[in-house]
C-alpha cells in the first residue's frame, strides 16, 4: 500500500464552515479523496478524538534569521540553519511557509541584511536535496528607502521566483515607528550604538526616505506587476497609506498600526494580517493597535507567527476562546484558508475533497499541542 493512502479516523474535523465531532478523512496520492462522519470505511489511524485542521499557511516569518545568526557575531552554517528552521516550522503545524528574506541594505554591519543570497542558496540546496518538511516559498521584504533595493530585487528575481513581495518602510516617525522613541528603544536593544550614533541613524533614515522612498516604491510595484507577484503593504497607519496600497494592487495589509488603516484595508478587500504574538501576548510590543481589538471589530483576516512559529496555532484557538462570536472554523481560517487565498494558493487551506492533504493533528486543552503533521499526505512531523 502506498504510504500516502490511508484513513484518519475518530477525529474532530474543523471544516471551513462547521465542525464534525466524530469524523474521518481518506487520503490518496497526497490529496483528500473522501470525508465522512462516524466510523471510517476501513481501519485507519485512530486519532482518539483529537482535532484535525488544515496545514497552516505562514505568510510572514523572519525566524530563519535567528537560526542563521543565533548570537551576535555568530553565523551558523546556512543549510544547517535552514534545516533547523524547517523542523521548527513543520513541528508548529505549518505546511506552507513564505520565508521572509530581506532586500535592501539598512546597515552594512548587519550580517542578516547582507546574507540574502546566502540564505536563498541554502534554501535552494535543501529543496533540491529533498530535505525540507514544509513547502517553502519566497517572501521578499523590500526596504524601499535603501539605495540598493531595486538592484538586489532584480538580481534575486533573475535567479529564482518571488511569490510575495512586501513594501517595507521603517523610517522613524512613520508607520511602525510613528513614535521616534519606539525606534530608539528598538535599536538600543538591537545594537551597541551610542546615543549620538542613534541620533545620526534617525537623521540618515529620514534623509534616505526622502531620497529613495517614492521612486523605489513605484519601481518595486512595477516589478511585482510585471512578474505577477502578490504584493503586501507593511505597517499602514493612515487612510493615505491604504489609498496608496489600493492603487498599487496590494492584496495583503501586514500589521496595520491603527484601527482606521485596518478598517479601510478590510473594506477595500485587502486581507488584514496581524501578528499572532500580538494576540497571545495581549497587545503590540511596539505600542500599536492590538490584534484582539481588530478581531472584535471584524477587521482581522490573517495571522502570521512573525517571530514565534508556535504562536500561529496558539493564536487560532485562542481567538475563538477570547472572541466567542468568531467560530472555531473562522478562527482556524485565519491561519489556513485566508492566507492561502490571499497568496493565490487555491489548492490548500481547507479540509475538502480534491485539495492537498496538508493536515495537522492537534490536542486541545489550555494550550493546543501539535501531535502530527502531514504535507501532501506525507507525515513530516
Secondary structure as UniProt FT lines:
FT   TURN            3..4
FT   STRAND          6..14
FT   STRAND          19..28
FT   TURN            29..30
FT   STRAND          31..37
FT   STRAND          45..46
FT   TURN            48..49
FT   STRAND          51..54
FT   STRAND          56..61
FT   HELIX           64..68
FT   TURN            72..73
FT   HELIX           78..91
FT   TURN            92..93
FT   STRAND          94..103
FT   TURN            108..109
FT   TURN            111..112
FT   HELIX           113..115
FT   HELIX           116..128
FT   TURN            129..130
FT   STRAND          135..143
FT   TURN            144..145
FT   TURN            147..148
FT   HELIX           149..159
FT   STRAND          164..168
FT   TURN            172..173
FT   HELIX           175..177
FT   HELIX           180..190
FT   HELIX           195..226
FT   TURN            227..228
FT   STRAND          230..234
FT   HELIX           239..248
FT   STRAND          252..254
FT   HELIX           259..267
FT   TURN            268..269
FT   STRAND          271..275
FT   HELIX           276..281
FT   TURN            285..286
FT   HELIX           291..296
FT   TURN            297..298
FT   STRAND          302..304
FT   TURN            309..310
FT   HELIX           311..322
FT   TURN            324..325
FT   HELIX           328..333
FT   TURN            334..336
FT   HELIX           337..342
FT   TURN            343..344
FT   TURN            346..347
FT   TURN            353..354
FT   STRAND          359..363
FT   STRAND          369..375
FT   TURN            376..377
FT   STRAND          378..379
//
